Amino acid sequence: EIVMTQSPATLSVSPGERVTLSCRASQSISSNLAWYQQKPGQAPGLLIFGASTRATGIPARFSGSGSGTEFTLTISSLQSEDFAVYYCQQYDTWLMYTFGQGTKLEIK
Amino acid sequence: QVQLQESGPGLVKPSETLSLTCTVSGASVSSGNFYWSWIRQPAGEGLEWIGRIHTSGTTNYNPSLKSRVTISADMSKNHLSLKLTSVTAADTAVYYCARETSNCFDSWGQGTLVTVSS
């Protein structure tokens, strides 16, 4: 099983700041990584796939990068609606998808 | 626009079988090159992929749950089903159904909470 590790678990930031979230895979997954945003009481929503491609309707302030085992999600200027939990998901092994444990963005 | 809606009992007794349905609108569970997955999330925790079914009927399951899980599709009702046998408190979670496109989950249901308790 490919283990996905996200850091930090919680990040306290102010609106307008730039923030970078990290996701590490226990083995190389090429660019087979997606990012999701989950707000309280809601289902996750797809942000990024293929490590760096924004999903339909996702604002340009969200960007993803990385390949192999190290990935990042950057939000260039945090908006109030961006405070949420973010999950990465690997799909290099289609027989077993795995998610990271999440990073919570909270207002400083 | 694809919409998914989970439904089923909110309370299941230990050792019994959890049965959920996901009603799909805006797409067919039996046509197109799509997979339909079930994913769960215990309260305050992360996401766990349970398994999936292709429009062709092919299924894949999380190895850790494979012995207890069955996912099926009903073309006539355009819905998916999840059955999880021999449940314990560890199976208490919000259960989501989701459509998979290019190995990512691009449409999700709102989720349904299932509590395992006597």
HADDOCK unambig.tbl for C-alpha pairs under 7 A between the chains (distance, minus, plus):
assign (segid A and resid 34 and name CA) (segid B and resid 104 and name CA) 6.72 0.50 0.50
assign (segid A and resid 42 and name CA) (segid B and resid 110 and name CA) 6.40 0.50 0.50
assign (segid A and resid 43 and name CA) (segid B and resid 108 and name CA) 6.47 0.50 0.50
assign (segid A and resid 43 and name CA) (segid B and resid 109 and name CA) 6.91 0.50 0.50
assign (segid A and resid 43 and name CA) (segid B and resid 110 and name CA) 5.53 0.50 0.50
assign (segid A and resid 43 and name CA) (segid B and resid 111 and name CA) 6.68 0.50 0.50
assign (segid A and resid 46 and name CA) (segid B and resid 105 and name CA) 6.65 0.50 0.50
assign (segid A and resid 46 and name CA) (segid B and resid 106 and name CA) 5.65 0.50 0.50
assign (segid A and resid 49 and name CA) (segid B and resid 104 and name CA) 6.98 0.50 0.50
assign (segid A and resid 91 and name CA) (segid B and resid 103 and name CA) 6.00 0.50 0.50
assign (segid A and resid 95 and name CA) (segid B and resid 60 and name CA) 6.46 0.50 0.50
assign (segid A and resid 96 and name CA) (segid B and resid 62 and name CA) 5.75 0.50 0.50
assign (segid A and resid 97 and name CA) (segid B and resid 49 and name CA) 6.18 0.50 0.50
assign (segid A and resid 98 and name CA) (segid B and resid 48 and name CA) 6.78 0.50 0.50
assign (segid A and resid 98 and name CA) (segid B and resid 49 and name CA) 6.65 0.50 0.50
assign (segid A and resid 99 and name CA) (segid B and resid 47 and name CA) 6.11 0.50 0.50
assign (segid A and resid 99 and name CA) (segid B and resid 48 and name CA) 6.86 0.50 0.50
assign (segid A and resid 101 and name CA) (segid B and resid 46 and name CA) 4.94 0.50 0.50
assign (segid A and resid 102 and name CA) (segid B and resid 46 and name CA) 6.44 0.50 0.50
